[in-house]
Amino acid sequence: MELLLVALLILVLLLNFAASLYISKAHAYERSQKAIQILLIWIFPIIGSVLFSYFLWKDRQTHTSTKQVGNHSSISNSDSVNYYYGANHHGGR
């Protein structure tokens, strides 16, 4: 029984440490947000680490899907139309 508790404690500590490191390196949050999230991870060990890691993972998923070609905010509709007709249709419509 004691060995199981020690193993569980080590697992929780590793999970918290990994989640804290993951959040501290994230570019999606400001310093104050990171500090609060890391504090909550250590106050609520299992729930906090899993929850905040999941939120960061979802933020990264959303961020990567918006960076696909044609979805970038610096490309206007006229630029995309000009590129489409210029690159794909040679000599007319």
NUSEGU-214693 format. One record per atom (N, C-alpha, C): z, y, x. Coordinates in pm, 1 decimal. Layout:
# residues N
<w: Z v: Y u: X>
...
This chain:
# residues 93
<w: 0.0 v: -120.0 u: 82.8>
<w: 0.0 v: 0.0 u: 0.0>
<w: 0.0 v: 125.7 u: 86.7>
<w: 80.0 v: 123.6 u: 193.6>
<w: 86.2 v: 238.6 u: 283.6>
<w: -47.0 v: 264.3 u: 351.6>
<w: -113.7 v: 157.0 u: 390.2>
<w: -242.9 v: 169.5 u: 456.7>
<w: -346.6 v: 230.8 u: 362.7>
<w: -340.5 v: 193.7 u: 236.7>
<w: -432.1 v: 249.7 u: 136.7>
<w: -409.2 v: 399.6 u: 118.6>
<w: -284.7 v: 441.9 u: 115.4>
<w: -253.5 v: 584.3 u: 101.6>
<w: -299.8 v: 663.7 u: 223.4>
<w: -281.1 v: 607.3 u: 341.9>
<w: -325.9 v: 674.9 u: 464.2>
<w: -478.0 v: 686.4 u: 464.8>
<w: -546.4 v: 579.7 u: 425.5>
<w: -693.4 v: 581.8 u: 420.3>
<w: -742.0 v: 684.4 u: 318.9>
<w: -675.6 v: 691.8 u: 204.0>
<w: -712.3 v: 789.2 u: 101.3>
<w: -688.7 v: 932.1 u: 150.0>
<w: -577.9 v: 953.5 u: 217.6>
<w: -547.7 v: 1086.0 u: 272.7>
<w: -651.8 v: 1127.6 u: 376.9>
<w: -689.9 v: 1035.7 u: 462.5>
<w: -792.5 v: 1065.4 u: 564.2>
<w: -926.1 v: 1095.4 u: 497.0>
<w: -960.5 v: 1019.4 u: 394.4>
<w: -1085.8 v: 1043.2 u: 321.9>
<w: -1087.0 v: 1181.1 u: 256.5>
<w: -976.7 v: 1218.7 u: 193.9>
<w: -966.9 v: 1350.1 u: 129.4>
<w: -975.7 v: 1461.1 u: 233.4>
<w: -907.5 v: 1444.9 u: 345.3>
<w: -913.1 v: 1546.6 u: 451.4>
<w: -1054.5 v: 1561.2 u: 506.5>
<w: -1123.3 v: 1450.1 u: 527.8>
<w: -1261.4 v: 1456.4 u: 577.4>
<w: -1354.4 v: 1521.1 u: 475.8>
<w: -1335.5 v: 1487.5 u: 349.7>
<w: -1417.0 v: 1547.3 u: 243.7>
<w: -1393.1 v: 1698.3 u: 235.3>
<w: -1268.3 v: 1739.7 u: 242.1>
<w: -1236.4 v: 1883.0 u: 239.1>
<w: -1291.6 v: 1954.8 u: 360.5>
<w: -1277.8 v: 1893.4 u: 476.7>
<w: -1329.6 v: 1955.8 u: 597.9>
<w: -1481.5 v: 1970.5 u: 591.1>
<w: -1550.4 v: 1865.9 u: 545.6>
<w: -1696.6 v: 1870.9 u: 534.6>
<w: -1740.3 v: 1977.5 u: 434.4>
<w: -1672.9 v: 1984.2 u: 320.9>
<w: -1707.9 v: 2084.3 u: 219.4>
<w: -1680.4 v: 2225.5 u: 270.8>
<w: -1569.8 v: 2243.0 u: 341.7>
<w: -1536.6 v: 2374.7 u: 397.6>
<w: -1641.5 v: 2417.9 u: 499.0>
<w: -1682.4 v: 2325.8 u: 583.9>
<w: -1785.0 v: 2356.0 u: 684.1>
<w: -1918.3 v: 2387.3 u: 616.9>
<w: -1953.2 v: 2309.7 u: 517.1>
<w: -2077.8 v: 2327.8 u: 441.9>
<w: -2082.3 v: 2466.8 u: 378.5>
<w: -1973.5 v: 2507.2 u: 317.7>
<w: -1968.7 v: 2638.0 u: 252.0>
<w: -1962.6 v: 2751.0 u: 354.1>
<w: -1890.9 v: 2731.3 u: 463.2>
<w: -1880.4 v: 2838.1 u: 562.9>
<w: -2014.6 v: 2870.2 u: 628.2>
<w: -2104.9 v: 2774.6 u: 633.7>
<w: -2236.3 v: 2796.1 u: 694.3>
<w: -2341.9 v: 2840.9 u: 593.3>
<w: -2305.8 v: 2847.0 u: 465.8>
<w: -2401.4 v: 2882.1 u: 360.3>
<w: -2437.8 v: 3030.0 u: 368.0>
<w: -2564.2 v: 3058.1 u: 346.7>
<w: -2611.3 v: 3196.5 u: 345.0>
<w: -2612.1 v: 3253.1 u: 203.6>
<w: -2584.6 v: 3168.1 u: 105.9>
<w: -2595.3 v: 3208.8 u: -34.0>
<w: -2476.0 v: 3292.0 u: -81.1>
<w: -2365.0 v: 3288.1 u: -8.4>
<w: -2243.3 v: 3355.1 u: -52.4>
<w: -2198.6 v: 3460.8 u: 47.1>
<w: -2127.7 v: 3559.8 u: -3.6>
<w: -2067.1 v: 3661.4 u: 82.3>
<w: -1939.4 v: 3604.5 u: 143.4>
<w: -1889.0 v: 3672.3 u: 244.6>
<w: -1770.5 v: 3625.5 u: 316.4>
<w: -1650.9 v: 3607.5 u: 222.5>
<w: -1629.5 v: 3701.6 u: 131.2>
<w: -1515.1 v: 3691.4 u: 39.9>
<w: -1530.2 v: 3572.4 u: -54.8>
<w: -1652.8 v: 3544.7 u: -100.6>
<w: -1676.7 v: 3429.3 u: -187.3>
<w: -1649.7 v: 3299.3 u: -112.2>
<w: -1693.8 v: 3293.7 u: 12.4>
<w: -1670.0 v: 3174.7 u: 94.0>
<w: -1520.7 v: 3151.5 u: 112.7>
<w: -1446.6 v: 3258.8 u: 140.3>
<w: -1302.7 v: 3245.6 u: 163.3>
<w: -1231.7 v: 3193.2 u: 38.4>
<w: -1267.9 v: 3245.2 u: -76.5>
<w: -1205.9 v: 3200.4 u: -201.5>
<w: -1241.3 v: 3054.5 u: -229.7>
<w: -1366.2 v: 3018.3 u: -209.4>
<w: -1407.1 v: 2881.0 u: -236.1>
<w: -1338.7 v: 2782.5 u: -141.0>
<w: -1329.1 v: 2818.1 u: -14.7>
<w: -1262.3 v: 2730.1 u: 81.4>
<w: -1114.0 v: 2718.8 u: 48.4>
<w: -1052.5 v: 2828.2 u: 8.6>
<w: -912.1 v: 2823.5 u: -31.5>
<w: -893.4 v: 2730.6 u: -152.2>
<w: -981.1 v: 2740.8 u: -249.4>
<w: -971.3 v: 2654.8 u: -367.7>
<w: -997.1 v: 2507.8 u: -333.5>
<w: -1084.4 v: 2483.6 u: -236.6>
<w: -1108.3 v: 2346.9 u: -191.9>
<w: -979.9 v: 2284.1 u: -139.5>
<w: -902.6 v: 2359.8 u: -63.7>
<w: -779.8 v: 2305.6 u: -5.4>
<w: -664.3 v: 2305.1 u: -104.6>
<w: -668.6 v: 2390.9 u: -207.1>
<w: -564.2 v: 2387.7 u: -309.9>
<w: -587.7 v: 2269.9 u: -405.3>
<w: -713.2 v: 2247.5 u: -443.3>
<w: -750.6 v: 2137.2 u: -532.6>
<w: -839.5 v: 2041.6 u: -454.2>
<w: -781.1 v: 1956.1 u: -372.3>
<w: -855.9 v: 1880.2 u: -272.0>
<w: -981.2 v: 1807.1 u: -318.7>
<w: -971.4 v: 1714.0 u: -406.3>
<w: -1088.2 v: 1632.0 u: -439.4>
<w: -1182.4 v: 1707.0 u: -532.4>
<w: -1129.2 v: 1763.9 u: -638.0>
<w: -1211.8 v: 1835.0 u: -735.7>
<w: -1279.3 v: 1955.7 u: -670.6>
<w: -1204.6 v: 2032.3 u: -593.2>
<w: -1259.3 v: 2152.3 u: -530.6>
<w: -1372.7 v: 2122.6 u: -435.1>
<w: -1354.9 v: 2024.5 u: -347.3>
<w: -1458.6 v: 1995.6 u: -248.8>
<w: -1585.5 v: 1942.9 u: -314.6>
<w: -1571.4 v: 1857.3 u: -411.8>
<w: -1689.1 v: 1802.7 u: -479.4>
<w: -1758.6 v: 1910.9 u: -562.0>
<w: -1681.3 v: 1988.9 u: -635.1>
<w: -1737.5 v: 2091.0 u: -722.3>
<w: -1811.3 v: 2200.0 u: -644.4>
<w: -1747.5 v: 2256.6 u: -543.1>
<w: -1810.8 v: 2365.9 u: -469.9>
<w: -1928.0 v: 2317.9 u: -385.0>
<w: -1920.6 v: 2197.6 u: -332.4>
<w: -2035.4 v: 2142.0 u: -260.4>
<w: -2153.5 v: 2123.5 u: -355.5>
<w: -2124.2 v: 2077.6 u: -476.3>
<w: -2229.5 v: 2060.6 u: -575.9>
<w: -2292.7 v: 2195.2 u: -612.8>
<w: -2208.8 v: 2296.4 u: -634.4>
<w: -2261.7 v: 2429.1 u: -668.8>
<w: -2351.7 v: 2483.2 u: -558.3>
<w: -2309.5 v: 2466.3 u: -434.0>
<w: -2391.3 v: 2513.6 u: -322.1>
<w: -2520.8 v: 2434.8 u: -314.8>
<w: -2514.5 v: 2306.2 u: -336.3>
<w: -2634.1 v: 2222.3 u: -333.9>
<w: -2732.0 v: 2266.8 u: -443.2>
<w: -2679.0 v: 2294.8 u: -563.7>
<w: -2765.5 v: 2340.5 u: -673.1>
<w: -2826.1 v: 2477.6 u: -641.8>
<w: -2747.8 v: 2567.3 u: -580.0>
<w: -2801.0 v: 2697.4 u: -541.3>
<w: -2914.9 v: 2681.3 u: -441.2>
<w: -2898.7 v: 2591.6 u: -347.5>
<w: -3004.4 v: 2568.6 u: -249.2>
<w: -3127.0 v: 2507.5 u: -313.6>
<w: -3107.7 v: 2418.0 u: -410.9>
<w: -3220.4 v: 2359.1 u: -483.1>
<w: -3299.2 v: 2467.7 u: -555.3>
<w: -3230.1 v: 2557.5 u: -623.0>
<w: -3293.7 v: 2666.4 u: -695.6>
<w: -3365.1 v: 2759.8 u: -599.4>
<w: -3300.3 v: 2789.5 u: -486.7>
<w: -3358.5 v: 2880.9 u: -388.4>
<w: -3485.7 v: 2823.3 u: -328.1>
<w: -3487.5 v: 2694.7 u: -297.2>
<w: -3606.6 v: 2635.4 u: -237.6>
<w: -3720.4 v: 2624.6 u: -336.8>
<w: -3690.9 v: 2601.5 u: -463.5>
<w: -3798.5 v: 2589.3 u: -561.1>
<w: -3863.6 v: 2723.8 u: -590.2>
<w: -3795.9 v: 2834.3 u: -568.6>
<w: -3856.1 v: 2965.4 u: -592.8>
<w: -3937.7 v: 3012.9 u: -473.9>
<w: -3930.6 v: 2943.1 u: -361.4>
<w: -4007.3 v: 2984.3 u: -244.6>
<w: -4141.2 v: 2911.1 u: -233.9>
<w: -4183.6 v: 2842.9 u: -337.8>
<w: -4311.8 v: 2775.1 u: -335.7>
<w: -4423.7 v: 2878.0 u: -338.5>
<w: -4540.3 v: 2838.6 u: -294.6>
<w: -4654.7 v: 2929.0 u: -288.5>
<w: -4685.2 v: 2981.6 u: -427.8>
<w: -4703.1 v: 3111.8 u: -437.7>
<w: -4736.4 v: 3174.6 u: -564.6>
<w: -4615.0 v: 3222.9 u: -641.4>
<w: -4497.1 v: 3180.2 u: -602.1>
<w: -4376.8 v: 3221.9 u: -672.3>
<w: -4299.6 v: 3328.3 u: -595.0>
<w: -4351.1 v: 3372.2 u: -486.5>
<w: -4278.7 v: 3468.7 u: -404.2>
<w: -4286.9 v: 3606.8 u: -467.5>
<w: -4177.8 v: 3679.7 u: -466.1>
<w: -4172.3 v: 3809.1 u: -533.9>
<w: -4259.6 v: 3915.1 u: -467.8>
<w: -4299.5 v: 3894.4 u: -341.2>
<w: -4381.4 v: 3995.0 u: -275.4>
<w: -4529.9 v: 3979.4 u: -309.3>
<w: -4566.1 v: 3874.8 u: -380.5>
<w: -4705.3 v: 3853.5 u: -418.5>
<w: -4724.6 v: 3902.0 u: -561.8>
<w: -4808.9 v: 4001.3 u: -578.8>
<w: -4834.3 v: 4052.3 u: -714.1>
<w: -4940.2 v: 3965.1 u: -781.6>
<w: -4956.0 v: 3983.7 u: -911.7>
<w: -5058.0 v: 3907.5 u: -984.5>
<w: -5197.5 v: 3938.2 u: -933.0>
<w: -5224.2 v: 4065.1 u: -900.7>
<w: -5357.8 v: 4099.6 u: -852.4>
<w: -5383.1 v: 4037.7 u: -715.2>
<w: -5280.4 v: 4029.0 u: -630.5>
<w: -5297.4 v: 3964.3 u: -500.1>
<w: -5330.8 v: 3817.2 u: -517.5>
<w: -5261.4 v: 3750.1 u: -608.8>
<w: -5287.6 v: 3607.7 u: -628.8>
<w: -5426.4 v: 3585.2 u: -688.4>
<w: -5469.6 v: 3671.9 u: -779.5>
<w: -5603.5 v: 3659.9 u: -837.2>
<w: -5708.1 v: 3685.8 u: -729.8>
<w: -5688.8 v: 3789.6 u: -648.0>
<w: -5783.0 v: 3818.9 u: -540.0>
<w: -5791.1 v: 3702.9 u: -441.5>
<w: -5677.7 v: 3645.0 u: -409.1>
<w: -5677.6 v: 3532.8 u: -315.5>
<w: -5750.3 v: 3413.6 u: -377.2>
<w: -5721.8 v: 3388.7 u: -504.9>
<w: -5784.0 v: 3275.0 u: -572.2>
<w: -5936.0 v: 3287.6 u: -572.6>
<w: -5985.6 v: 3402.6 u: -614.9>
<w: -6130.5 v: 3420.6 u: -623.1>
<w: -6193.3 v: 3435.6 u: -485.1>
<w: -6120.8 v: 3492.8 u: -390.9>
<w: -6174.7 v: 3509.4 u: -257.0>
<w: -6179.4 v: 3378.4 u: -179.3>
<w: -6079.8 v: 3294.6 u: -194.7>
<w: -6071.4 v: 3173.0 u: -114.8>
<w: -6140.5 v: 3054.4 u: -181.2>
<w: -6139.7 v: 3050.9 u: -313.2>
<w: -6189.2 v: 2930.1 u: -380.0>
<w: -6327.6 v: 2944.8 u: -442.3>
<w: -6370.3 v: 3064.8 u: -470.4>
<w: -6500.0 v: 3085.0 u: -534.3>
<w: -6584.8 v: 3173.6 u: -445.0>
<w: -6674.5 v: 3112.1 u: -372.2>
<w: -6759.1 v: 3188.5 u: -281.1>
<w: -6882.8 v: 3239.9 u: -355.4>
<w: -6900.8 v: 3368.0 u: -353.5>
<w: -7023.0 v: 3427.0 u: -406.9>
<w: -7025.1 v: 3450.7 u: -556.4>
<w: -6916.4 v: 3461.0 u: -621.9>
<w: -6919.6 v: 3495.2 u: -763.4>
<w: -6819.7 v: 3417.4 u: -845.7>
<w: -6819.4 v: 3449.6 u: -974.1>
<w: -6720.2 v: 3388.1 u: -1062.6>
<w: -6783.0 v: 3273.5 u: -1129.0>
